[in-house]
Amino acid sequence: MTSLAVHAPDGVPEVVEGTDLAAVLLTALGHGTGGHDLVDGDLVVVTSKVVSKSEGRVRRGDRAQALVDETARVVARRGPTTIVRTHHGLTMAAAGIDASNVELGSIVLLPVDPDASARRLRARLHELSGRVVGVVVTDTAGRAWREGQDARLCDVVVLSRAKSGRTWLSFLLYHYTLTHFRAADLDYGFTYKPELRTQYQELLLRKGKRRRYPIVAFAHGVPRDRSFSVLLRQARTLRARAGLPGALIGTVKRVDGPPARFLRNPMVLLLRDPRKVVVSHYHHLRAQADLVDLSLSAFIRDEQRGLGRILRYMNLWGPVIAEGHPHLTVVRYERLVQDTPGTFNAVLRGLGVDPVSEPAVQRAVEASSFEAMQRQETEHRKRLDPSGDVPTDTLRARRGATAEQPRLLSDDAVYLDRTIIRWLHAAFAEYRD
């Protein structure tokens, strides 16, 4: 009978440049000392990060510049993620650059030549043990679009629909945090989702463990939970019973709102006028080439991507907002624009930050201004692709309509107004007027 045994040794010490990986592995396995002895034909699997650290591939500084240096060709972009072909010929997210399990402010690059690294380790293992084994240098490079934080591990969740100001709010919180904790050395320039930077998350985890600062997760849509799936199925059933013609929204407002357990801890809901959201989302998707032949009028009326989807989401929250909930802070994008310092101050208090540092608020507002974000994003895009143009329409940080964008037709405006007045929950009165 053929069998397979896997051994994951404990007790491997911190690996630094110059570490003898073969000696460390044999010691951890207990080879020759009553532990697991290697035999001819065994396969030794080591992560690329361990190999990189032993070969001195740890750097301090700008991750964006490292991505440029490690990239042979940009293959694709989607939101904050860049897929590239590395100089090894590998196609992967961010050229395999990682910032976990190293000092804050450091990053780890892939080995210069993984095949040569494997051959050297194999030869060294043979030298020390006398065994002929295979060596695989491995990495997790199979899920190119993965992202995120686990909301269950966070103190606060900030929820929003796309194009409602999430990027701006995350920048405000990011710069406030760096200023508050005097961690300006962690600011490496523009990124679409600064809250996902590993060094930043580690900073929050250190402070969060001491209850000095909340750990915050950002998410579009609703929490991914089975109870939410049940909730949405219930809404579809109610809509069908009401005889509504496949379209949309109506009976979602009759559902009791998000699962109670997601409101046991503080939650921030970021909202924006659905008219602005649907038009901005259309232009964003056009710029990303996700929409080719669909007109703005057709997109607005599209049940799966247009106004209907936005109103379904808002109506899910309508009953909770109408009744009020001690753990829910509702932030309107329009108010954030009108009074950025005051509204952001209220957001921080909703997140549980107390006391709020007014100098840090002012610094965050300045660093996250429209002009600053647009300048940083443009520079970031040019570093990734020096030969390409950066049209204003493709930027995340953009304001209003540009010359390249089609204007909203009068019949579209009428459709938006009528649909919102008819279907949007009464809790959103300022958007119904």
Secondary structure as GFF3:
##gff-version 3
##sequence-region A 1 433
A	DSSP	alpha_helix	21	29	.	.	.	ID=ss1
A	DSSP	beta_strand	43	47	.	.	.	ID=ss2
A	DSSP	alpha_helix	48	54	.	.	.	ID=ss3
A	DSSP	beta_strand	58	60	.	.	.	ID=ss4
A	DSSP	alpha_helix	63	70	.	.	.	ID=ss5
A	DSSP	beta_strand	71	78	.	.	.	ID=ss6
A	DSSP	beta_strand	81	86	.	.	.	ID=ss7
A	DSSP	beta_strand	91	93	.	.	.	ID=ss8
A	DSSP	three_ten_helix	94	96	.	.	.	ID=ss9
A	DSSP	beta_strand	106	108	.	.	.	ID=ss10
A	DSSP	alpha_helix	114	129	.	.	.	ID=ss11
A	DSSP	beta_strand	134	138	.	.	.	ID=ss12
A	DSSP	three_ten_helix	151	153	.	.	.	ID=ss13
A	DSSP	beta_strand	156	160	.	.	.	ID=ss14
A	DSSP	alpha_helix	166	180	.	.	.	ID=ss15
A	DSSP	three_ten_helix	184	186	.	.	.	ID=ss16
A	DSSP	three_ten_helix	194	196	.	.	.	ID=ss17
A	DSSP	alpha_helix	198	209	.	.	.	ID=ss18
A	DSSP	beta_strand	216	220	.	.	.	ID=ss19
A	DSSP	alpha_helix	226	241	.	.	.	ID=ss20
A	DSSP	three_ten_helix	250	254	.	.	.	ID=ss21
A	DSSP	three_ten_helix	260	263	.	.	.	ID=ss22
A	DSSP	beta_strand	267	271	.	.	.	ID=ss23
A	DSSP	alpha_helix	274	287	.	.	.	ID=ss24
A	DSSP	alpha_helix	296	301	.	.	.	ID=ss25
A	DSSP	alpha_helix	307	323	.	.	.	ID=ss26
A	DSSP	beta_strand	328	332	.	.	.	ID=ss27
A	DSSP	alpha_helix	333	338	.	.	.	ID=ss28
A	DSSP	alpha_helix	340	351	.	.	.	ID=ss29
A	DSSP	alpha_helix	358	367	.	.	.	ID=ss30
A	DSSP	alpha_helix	370	384	.	.	.	ID=ss31
A	DSSP	three_ten_helix	392	394	.	.	.	ID=ss32
A	DSSP	alpha_helix	410	423	.	.	.	ID=ss33
A	DSSP	three_ten_helix	426	428	.	.	.	ID=ss34
A	DSSP	alpha_helix	429	432	.	.	.	ID=ss35
###
